[in-house]
Amino acid sequence: MIRTVFVSGILAGGILALAAASHPAAQPGKGGYIIQHDADIQKAEPGTHNGGGQTIGYSFFDKTPGMRFVFRKRALKPGSGIGYHEQKEDEVYYVLSGRGVMTLDDKPVEIGPGTAVLTRPGSSHGLRQTGKEDLVILIAYEVK
């Protein structure tokens, strides 16, 4: 029994040491952090998935090793959109400001500030900005 516990402890310690070695930026006992600002990462981009129009994309932490999810902000200019496409993983949209129409499995739904939408694998969706001001959204999904 004592030998089993001792060997298990050595294996667990070895696994932890290997995990720490594969993440050299991490400090022992601390998780660390990264701060990014909109102004430093913003990029003018066309509407994704052939949505058309002009958007400003903010891909936070996209060059960070070991990130297991994507976190983005997107400002859709008047008339722009995210093209209708099938979803491959869970994806969350959250509206910060502006107005839009999100088509979810062929059903149009009006969205505005404070609206959160979860799209599941196998569903389809697209988004079109409506109104006079930019539609600003946050998007998060798992990296596979």
C-alpha positions as a printed NumPy array, in Angstrom:
array([[  0.   ,   0.   ,   0.   ],
       [  2.739,   2.481,   0.978],
       [  4.723,   1.509,  -2.131],
       [  1.636,   2.101,  -4.345],
       [  1.074,   5.545,  -2.82 ],
       [  4.789,   6.383,  -3.215],
       [  4.865,   5.294,  -6.893],
       [  1.608,   7.165,  -7.566],
       [  3.105,  10.278,  -5.99 ],
       [  6.208,  10.029,  -8.177],
       [  4.072,   9.565, -11.324],
       [  1.834,  12.503, -10.426],
       [  4.872,  14.691,  -9.72 ],
       [  6.422,  13.702, -13.046],
       [  3.238,  14.53 , -14.942],
       [  3.02 ,  17.93 , -13.227],
       [  6.668,  18.655, -14.03 ],
       [  6.115,  17.684, -17.675],
       [  3.038,  19.915, -17.89 ],
       [  4.968,  22.837, -16.4  ],
       [  7.821,  22.296, -18.857],
       [  5.408,  22.417, -21.81 ],
       [  4.212,  25.884, -20.701],
       [  7.448,  27.825, -20.122],
       [  5.643,  31.184, -19.79 ],
       [  3.814,  30.011, -16.683],
       [  5.401,  30.854, -13.361],
       [  5.44 ,  28.258, -10.562],
       [  2.481,  28.9  ,  -8.288],
       [  1.095,  31.664, -10.506],
       [ -1.187,  31.545, -13.517],
       [  0.069,  34.738, -15.139],
       [ -1.949,  37.057, -17.296],
       [ -1.994,  38.899, -20.607],
       [ -3.593,  42.275, -21.238],
       [ -4.627,  43.425, -24.709],
       [ -6.328,  46.624, -25.845],
       [ -8.711,  47.167, -28.767],
       [ -6.471,  49.816, -30.334],
       [ -3.492,  47.443, -30.483],
       [ -5.221,  44.526, -32.202],
       [ -8.082,  45.981, -34.273],
       [ -8.091,  45.048, -37.932],
       [-10.415,  46.122, -40.76 ],
       [-11.893,  42.984, -42.327],
       [-14.713,  42.101, -44.71 ],
       [-17.765,  40.413, -43.188],
       [-16.774,  36.84 , -42.309],
       [-18.215,  33.772, -44.054],
       [-18.851,  35.967, -47.123],
       [-21.186,  38.203, -45.137],
       [-20.187,  41.306, -47.07 ],
       [-19.611,  44.85 , -45.98 ],
       [-16.915,  46.108, -43.667],
       [-16.168,  45.077, -40.085],
       [-13.505,  45.72 , -37.482],
       [-12.218,  42.485, -35.943],
       [-10.529,  42.139, -32.563],
       [ -8.966,  38.689, -32.111],
       [ -7.888,  38.68 , -28.49 ],
       [ -5.047,  36.341, -27.471],
       [ -4.986,  34.627, -30.891],
       [ -1.204,  34.208, -30.767],
       [ -1.163,  32.875, -27.203],
       [  0.184,  29.302, -27.016],
       [ -2.134,  26.782, -25.401],
       [ -5.344,  28.819, -25.693],
       [ -8.253,  26.387, -25.854],
       [-10.887,  28.878, -26.947],
       [-11.298,  31.845, -29.27 ],
       [-12.427,  35.193, -27.869],
       [-13.272,  37.922, -30.378],
       [-15.03 ,  41.205, -30.626],
       [-16.427,  42.364, -33.954],
       [-17.947,  45.697, -34.953],
       [-20.182,  45.273, -37.988],
       [-20.515,  48.521, -39.93 ],
       [-23.927,  49.47 , -41.412],
       [-24.98 ,  46.939, -44.046],
       [-22.33 ,  44.335, -43.175],
       [-22.825,  40.813, -41.921],
       [-21.559,  37.367, -41.079],
       [-22.601,  34.947, -43.811],
       [-24.952,  32.05 , -43.163],
       [-22.939,  28.93 , -42.295],
       [-23.133,  25.617, -40.448],
       [-21.693,  25.573, -36.94 ],
       [-18.99 ,  23.004, -36.09 ],
       [-18.681,  23.685, -32.327],
       [-20.574,  25.506, -29.586],
       [-20.301,  29.242, -30.215],
       [-21.585,  32.15 , -28.128],
       [-22.518,  35.563, -29.515],
       [-23.14 ,  38.455, -27.121],
       [-24.395,  41.855, -28.312],
       [-22.73 ,  44.867, -26.703],
       [-24.397,  47.564, -28.81 ],
       [-26.325,  48.146, -32.013],
       [-29.017,  46.118, -33.696],
       [-29.087,  43.141, -36.008],
       [-31.019,  40.217, -37.366],
       [-29.556,  36.784, -36.705],
       [-30.836,  33.961, -38.864],
       [-30.873,  30.772, -36.791],
       [-31.72 ,  27.587, -38.694],
       [-33.523,  29.683, -41.335],
       [-35.501,  31.689, -38.724],
       [-34.754,  35.466, -38.484],
       [-34.47 ,  36.787, -34.912],
       [-33.915,  40.439, -33.977],
       [-31.031,  40.973, -31.547],
       [-29.797,  43.97 , -29.59 ],
       [-27.749,  44.932, -26.524],
       [-27.769,  42.336, -23.785],
       [-28.725,  39.458, -26.105],
       [-26.704,  36.233, -25.831],
       [-27.053,  33.469, -28.421],
       [-25.582,  29.969, -28.198],
       [-25.29 ,  28.145, -31.521],
       [-24.782,  24.378, -31.269],
       [-22.915,  22.02 , -33.609],
       [-25.011,  21.16 , -36.655],
       [-27.077,  24.329, -36.499],
       [-26.71 ,  27.115, -39.054],
       [-26.651,  30.852, -38.559],
       [-25.778,  34.203, -40.078],
       [-25.953,  37.779, -38.839],
       [-26.805,  41.087, -40.53 ],
       [-26.285,  44.525, -39.02 ],
       [-29.402,  46.727, -39.071],
       [-29.935,  50.257, -37.828],
       [-27.725,  53.337, -37.908],
       [-24.915,  52.395, -35.514],
       [-22.351,  49.601, -35.619],
       [-23.452,  46.222, -34.293],
       [-20.756,  45.301, -31.746],
       [-20.61 ,  41.678, -30.603],
       [-18.404,  39.358, -28.575],
       [-17.847,  35.844, -29.92 ],
       [-16.367,  32.862, -28.061],
       [-15.89 ,  29.244, -29.1  ],
       [-13.689,  26.258, -28.35 ],
       [-10.616,  25.531, -30.47 ],
       [-10.623,  21.967, -31.749]])
